Amino acid sequence: MIALVDCQSFYCSCERAFRPDLRDKPIIVLSNNDHWIIALNSEAKDLGLKRGLRFKEARQIIDKGNVVFFSSNYTLYNDISWRVMETLRNLSPGVEPYSIDEAFVDLSGFKNLAAYGDKIRETVKKQTLIPTTIGIAPTKSLAKVAQRLAKQDNGSLLLDTPNKIAEALVLTPVKDLWGIGGAYAKKLESAGIGTAADFIKVPEWIIKKEITSVGWMLQRELKGIPMADLTVEVNPRKGIISARQFRSPVKKLSVIDEAISYYAELAVEKLRKQFCTTNSIIVSLEASERARHASAEISATDYLPDIISVAKVLLKKIYSREFEYWRTTIFLFGIEPIRGKQINFFDDNNSKKGYLIKRVDELNDKYGQHTIHPCASEFREDWGMRRNYLSPNYTTRIKDFPVAHIFY
């Protein structure tokens, strides 16, 4: 059996976790530069707010409903996500993170699954303060169906019998099935296939022909036939992108130079967290009049100073003092696990660099992101994205740690 654990209104729950005063209050989280609503809790939805609304256009509803709003704090969200995943790994040997707020959990061999599902939710809530819903079923797709229905029930649903599965499929619109996009949903609905129960009755050869092999695999999963194994070891991503829009157009090379160095540091941080190296770098600059990029291949590395040096050279190739730039991007490609990297054992620099990287990572993990960093990558407010309503980094920056006061 497989469980799908989903964090409820994750971004909003992260903000609420350290603010007991926000209990039962409507909360929204805004996009980069505070333009759009990208996340909201159920209380905010009840006021008529929804994802994709412009912050300025929704301000009347926000003010009237006393909605609490935050700039997106991805440092906080990523750290809380990691804590949730580690908690799940302590409850099962098989955990596959599916997104920042979802994970599949292998429950093979566990008994009394309904009670264990409740235990998972209680443990995650106790150790991370994040509420979750959980769906348990024989396949990933059925677990997704169960988890969706659990949101409408008590937060937990077990599909362990044919009757329970059949009832769940009747209650699931075909448009809400995992992997069915809007175009396919309309096509199915026009053919009289409105629910998951209708979907599994269609002959397999028709599904294969009309919705490709992905639809066929989904159909078999909904019939209780596993078609997607749990992937416990997450494969390294093929590329890492670190990109930001400047708060206002920037013309000075020195300022852009600092920005590209800072975003290189963020990209390399992701690279090292998945224990990989890169052998290809692309730097991009965008102005209203044009966009240019330059690339370079390098020896496989995860050493930040080397990557920053290459990025600076590429930046000078594409920079022109004639333009004002509003966005800069750094791409890392050729991602490979460190264990597969060829090392020159006669080069003592490799061991020195490895030792330095390890010590820097340990200090940043202990005292917060960007505590130790190259001088070239100093963050500057004048080119940083607008985040006027940013919450503290409660778990990663020592000065933001919550403090308990005891009064005698």
Buried (B, 14 or more C-beta within 10 A) or exposed (E): BBBBBBBBBBBBBBBBBBBEEBEEBBBBBBBBBBEBBBBBBEBBBEBEBEEEBEBEEBEEBBEEBEBBBBBBBEBBBBBBBBBBBEBBBEBBEBBBBBEBBBBBBBBEEBEEBEEBBBEBBEBBBEEBBBBBBBBBBBBBBBBBBBBBBBBEEEBBBBBBEEEBBEBBBEBBBBBBBBEBEEEBBEBBBEEEBBBBBBBBEBEEEEBBEBBEEBBBBBBBBBBBEBBBEBEBEEEBEEBBBBBBBBBEEBBBBEBBBBBBBBBBBBBBBBBBEBEBBBBBBBBBBBBEEEEBBBBBEBEBBBBBBBBBBBBBEBBEEBBEEEBBBBBBBBBBBBBEEBEEBEEEEEEEEBEEBBEBBEEBBEEBEEBBBBBEBBEBBEEEEEBBBBBEBBBBBBBBBEEBEEEEEEEE
